[in-house]
Amino acid sequence: MATDADAGSYQGGYAADEPVRSDLDAMEGTLLLEFGAPWCGHCQAAQPALRALLSRRWNVRHLKIEDGRGRPLGRSFGVKLWPTLVLVRSGMELVRVVRPVADADLEPLRDALARTP
């Protein structure tokens, strides 16, 4: 069974209050933004693979952002389907994965994280 120590930077719950885009763009380091909703079946199905991907990756900040109507942050990233995962380093988008349904769908994220210092 996974423990909190095994979770790495994985964030379990969605933040109801979204950060401001300019704050995210100004952040140094690597950030994985996950747009979705707690009731979304696709989002729920993706969680085990995401948790495994982020296990022991303390150098990546993971932000789960609840998205939906009237939420400007998701629109600023062009989010149309959930979950949408956007890997950003120092304000620049590195890779995006939309609606992963299999572990293999996270391969672009794995590759980009392998190159993350």
Phi, psi and omega in degrees: 000137181287143177247171177300327179295332180276352187283343182059230182267005182301130177256125185287315186253158178280139175281125179287325178265119181276145176289169178274137184305317181297327176294318179295317181297331182273350182291137174274155176091191186256134186225129174253113178266129178240113178261132180180204179211147184296336181269355183285120180299321178296320179295316179297319182293332182280345189298316180301318180292322178293318178299317179295319180299321185267357180300133179062019175254080182281349181273003180240128176269128181252122176240117174266118186244121178292124185249164177157187181304135179079009180257105187289333184297313178300320179294324180294337176262004178071029181288128178234333180233153178247150345285150170244127181248126181236118178265124185235138173234119179049046175086357181248129178290128179263315183201156180223138175233128182246128177047064176294132179246345179224157179305323181297335179294340180272002182305318177300324177292316179302313181298314181294320179292329178295334179267002182276126179293000000 
